[in-house]
Amino acid sequence: MKKSVFLKSALALALVSPLLASAESQLTVGAGSAAARLDFRVVIPRVLFLAVGTGSAALANNTTIDQVSFDYTTNPADVGTGAVAGAITGNVVPVRALGNNGVIALASTNTGALTNATGDTIPWTQITATSSDATNFPSPAPTGASVNLGLSSGTKVTSRSANWTFAYGNTTVAAPGTYGTTNGRVTYTATMP
């Protein structure tokens, strides 16, 4: 009984298998050769990826918004002197851009000056950024500038990564408070033809 079921299954599979696999074939009897062709196709979608901060290594969506912080509470005498903050958090930010349809234009926008809870402000011109690869992946200023990222291969592929290091100018004495509680975000936008 088991043999009969096995033979019936094998016969059914043999009859159906030409329908499952439709590759070209050629049978040659006697001298000569046989040939069969196979066509290949690769479909690549238009891709544009930008990561600023956490998640810059993986080509995936990530909703984490990193924060850069300059804290002068440990060295209050340095306020307004141009000195570097006593405590700096997150000012070296990994960035990555990938696109496959030409030069990537990178722009930055903000919603207004850095503001504290009482409405005092620090202008974005006090925040600067330098790039570890200024030639191919410059950092646009937080004030709404735009830069182009150079092609990395061919005429359409741009794949760049760098570290942006942010600094606070600290050239004026500001009123007390935590600035950036409102209007403390810069949005970077990548576009490609």
C-alpha positions, -999 to 999 in steps of 0.1 A, spaced: 0 0 0 28 24 9 46 16 -23 15 23 -43 10 58 -28 47 66 -33 46 55 -69 15 74 -76 29 106 -60 62 102 -79 43 97 -112 21 128 -105 51 149 -97 69 138 -129 38 147 -150 34 181 -133 71 191 -131 74 203 -168 47 228 -158 66 239 -127 100 244 -144 98 259 -179 135 263 -186 148 257 -222 161 223 -229 176 205 -259 180 167 -264 208 156 -287 211 119 -297 244 108 -310 274 131 -316 271 169 -310 263 191 -281 232 203 -263 225 239 -253 200 256 -231 197 293 -224 187 311 -193 178 348 -191 187 369 -160 171 401 -148 180 424 -119 156 451 -108 171 480 -88 147 506 -73 155 542 -70 170 545 -35 176 576 -13 188 572 23 199 598 49 208 592 85 220 619 109 230 603 142 218 570 155 212 544 129 236 558 103 252 525 97 221 505 88 200 512 57 167 512 77 142 536 91 150 548 126 129 572 146 155 581 172 163 618 173 198 625 188 206 655 208 237 677 210 242 695 243 266 721 255 264 726 293 282 755 311 270 747 346 303 732 356 323 763 343 299 793 346 328 817 343 333 806 307 299 819 296 304 844 268 342 840 266 343 817 235 355 789 257 343 753 251 315 741 273 326 721 304 302 693 295 295 684 259 272 655 249 267 641 215 285 667 195 302 642 172 274 629 150 278 601 124 261 608 91 254 587 60 238 593 27 232 568 -1 215 574 -35 216 558 -69 202 585 -92 228 613 -92 242 640 -69 225 643 -36 216 678 -25 215 682 13 197 711 30 190 721 66 161 740 80 151 752 115 121 768 131 138 798 146 165 807 171 173 785 200 148 796 227 146 791 265 114 789 286 112 827 291 116 835 254 153 845 253 172 834 222 206 823 209 209 826 171 218 795 151 249 813 139 264 804 172 263 767 162 289 755 137 297 721 123 328 706 107 329 674 87 355 646 88 351 646 50 345 682 41 351 676 4 326 648 -2 302 652 27 302 688 40 278 697 68 252 724 58 250 751 85 219 749 107 208 782 93 192 768 61 223 763 39 224 737 11 254 715 -1 259 689 -27 274 655 -19 299 642 -45 293 611 -65 312 581 -52 311 559 -83 299 561 -119 276 589 -129 247 582 -106 258 566 -73 264 586 -42 274 567 -11 290 589 16 296 588 53 313 611 77 313 625 113 300 660 118 314 678 149 292 705 163 305 735 184 288 764 202 305 797 196 298 811 231 307 846 219 280 865 238 266 863 274 232 848 272 204 850 297 201 819 320 181 789 309 181 758 288 180 768 252 164 745 227 134 736 247 115 752 218 130 758 184 159 735 191 157 712 161 174 713 127 159 691 100 182 678 73 167 669 39 183 650 11 170 653 -25 182 636 -57 171 639 -93 
